[in-house]
Amino acid sequence: MMAYKHLFFDLDHTLWDFRGNSRATLRELHEAHALADDGVPDAEAFIEVYEEINHAMWGQYTNGRMPKEVLRVLRFRNTLRVSV
């Protein structure tokens, strides 16, 4: 087994901008799936709704009230229901 000399934790998001990368990915999804043609005209509003729903569902997951597999599906389904 390989021994590690160093282990880094990015506690303040200086190495990986999760929020920025997540938003860029959601913008790409909005465009790639032509959501504007399906009644979700504003990518930024879509992202705001997604982040609110996703945050609430991660709270449910953390508290043991929702399995991760369900979270992964419902956060998008619920976002699309609210956004349309």
Secondary structure, 3 states (H helix, E strand, C coil): CCCCCCCCCCCCCCCCCHHHHHHHHHHHHHHHCCHHHHCCCCHHHHHHHHHHHHHHHHHHHHCCCCCHHHHHHHHHHHHHHHHC
